[in-house]
Amino acid sequence: MYVPIARPDISADELEAIVRPLRTGMLVQGKEVARFESQFSAYCQSPFAVACSSCSAALHLALSALGVGPDDEVIVPSFTWITTANAALHLGATPVLCDISLETFNITEEIAAKHITDRTKVILPVHLFGNAAPADRLLDLIRDRPSSNPIFMVEDAACALGTSIEGRPVGTFGDIGCFSLHPRKAITTGEGGMLTTGSTMMRQVLMSLRNCGADERQPDQPPYVLGDFSLLGFNYRMTEMQAAMGQAQLLKARTDLEKRQKLADRYRKALADLGWLRLPYAPKSTVHSYQSFVCLFAPEPPTLQNCDDLHQRLLQLMGLLEEMGVQTRAGTLAVHNTSLYRNALGYKPESCPNAYLASKLSLAIPLFGAMTEDEQGQVIDALHKAAKQMKL
Ligand SMILES: Cc1ncc(COP(=O)(O)O)c(C=O)c1O
C-alpha cells in the first residue's frame, strides 16, 4: 500500500454537484458562487466571503484592495508559500521577509514589531499548516496607529479552515482573510480561493477587482447595458462547477476537522518515543486544524552550522520512507532563500535563520481526513523502522 501525503475526499456528492451548472449552461460566477460564498462566510463566522480562483489570487486581490503600492512595505514571514510574498512584489511594494518561531513555524508579535517602519502598510501573518499565528496579539501591535498612517492586517489562512484562537476562526481578525481550496487543503475545488472580510466597502472592492474591475451593476440597470469600469482589476473569477463542488465539500468540513484532530492525537501518542522528531506545537487556547502534520527533524539542536549535514540525513530518511510506501514532503520553503528573492532583495540564509532551518529540516508526514487506520499504522511503523535503520 502507498500512503500519499494527502488525498482529497471526493464522493458521489461532488460528482453530482459539478454537473448541476453544466446542465444550465451558466458556467462562471453565478448563483452557485453566491451560494458558496454565503455558506463559507457562515462557516467562518465572517460577515462576507468573496470567491476567487486561488489563494494566490486572493492575496493579490487583498493587497490591491488595500491600496498597496510602490512606496509600501508588507511584513511577511519567510517560511511560507512563495505567493504570499509575491503578492506584494506584483504591486511594486517591498515584501519585508521576517523570521519565524521554530516551535510554531509562525511569525510572532516580537518578530513583527522589529520590522515595523514608517513605510509598513500591511502585516501578513500566515497560519501555517493550520496552526494559528498570533493574529490577536498582532492586532494589538497595530491598533493605535495614527489614522493618517494605518497598518492593515491580511491573514494568509490558506491552510487554516477550521483553525481558531479562543474560539474565533482565523481569517476574521484582520481586514481581510485569504483561504485556499487547493487539493491539499481541508476542502477543495481543484483550484480556488476565498476572501473573508467584515467590511461592506472592502467586499465591494474585492468583488470588482476579481471581476476585471467592473462596477457593481445597479438593480435598475437593464442587463443589455454595458457597465463601467472604475478599478484596475483582474480576471480571478471562480467557475460555477468549482462553487458547486465547494458546497458539497463544505458540508464535510466539520467532520473532516474532527478526523484530522483524532489522527493528529494518534500520531502524538505513537511517535512520542522518537526523540529526534519534534512534533507540531499548537499554542494554548488555539485550535490546530492540521492541514498538514509537519514535524522538525532534530536528532541534535539544529543550527546554521550543522543544518546541511542534518538535511542530508533527513533526505536519507525521506528516501527510506518512500521505499516503505510512505510519501513525505518538506513543510514549505524559505522564500528569502529562493533565487528570486536573493537576487531581487539581497537576502542570505542567515537573514531569517529559523525559516532557513525549517525549510531544510521540516518533514510533513501523511495526514488527511479520509486517511484509514491502516494507512496511519503504516506511517507509524515506517518511521520506527527507518529510525532503527538509520540509528537515530
Ligand atoms: C501558506 C500558503 N499561502 C498561499 C498559498 C497559495 O494557495 P493557492 O495554491 O490556492 O494559490 C498556499 C498554497 O499552498 C499556502 O500554503
Ligand as a Chemical Component Dictionary entry (heavy atoms), coordinates in Angstrom:
data_LIG
# 
_chem_comp.id                   LIG 
_chem_comp.type                 NON-POLYMER 
_chem_comp.pdbx_formal_charge   0 
_chem_comp.three_letter_code    LIG 
# 
loop_
_chem_comp_atom.comp_id 
_chem_comp_atom.atom_id 
_chem_comp_atom.alt_atom_id 
_chem_comp_atom.type_symbol 
_chem_comp_atom.charge 
_chem_comp_atom.model_Cartn_x 
_chem_comp_atom.model_Cartn_y 
_chem_comp_atom.model_Cartn_z 
_chem_comp_atom.pdbx_ordinal 
LIG C1 C1 C 0 0.574  29.478 3.199  1  
LIG C2 C2 C 0 0.067  29.465 1.786  2  
LIG N1 N1 N 0 -0.280 30.620 1.214  3  
LIG C3 C3 C 0 -0.742 30.666 -0.053 4  
LIG C4 C4 C 0 -0.889 29.511 -0.805 5  
LIG C5 C5 C 0 -1.377 29.609 -2.209 6  
LIG O1 O1 O 0 -2.589 28.942 -2.368 7  
LIG P1 P1 P 0 -3.149 28.563 -3.820 8  
LIG O2 O2 O 0 -2.470 27.307 -4.245 9  
LIG O3 O3 O 0 -4.619 28.364 -3.606 10 
LIG O4 O4 O 0 -2.864 29.704 -4.713 11 
LIG C6 C6 C 0 -0.541 28.289 -0.240 12 
LIG C7 C7 C 0 -0.669 27.057 -1.020 13 
LIG O5 O5 O 0 -0.196 26.003 -0.674 14 
LIG C8 C8 C 0 -0.050 28.255 1.095  15 
LIG O6 O6 O 0 0.317  27.105 1.676  16 
# 
loop_
_chem_comp_bond.comp_id 
_chem_comp_bond.atom_id_1 
_chem_comp_bond.atom_id_2 
_chem_comp_bond.value_order 
_chem_comp_bond.pdbx_ordinal 
LIG C1 C2 SING 1  
LIG C2 N1 SING 2  
LIG C2 C8 DOUB 3  
LIG N1 C3 DOUB 4  
LIG C3 C4 SING 5  
LIG C4 C5 SING 6  
LIG C4 C6 DOUB 7  
LIG C5 O1 SING 8  
LIG O1 P1 SING 9  
LIG P1 O2 DOUB 10 
LIG P1 O3 SING 11 
LIG P1 O4 SING 12 
LIG C6 C7 SING 13 
LIG C6 C8 SING 14 
LIG C7 O5 DOUB 15 
LIG C8 O6 SING 16 
# 
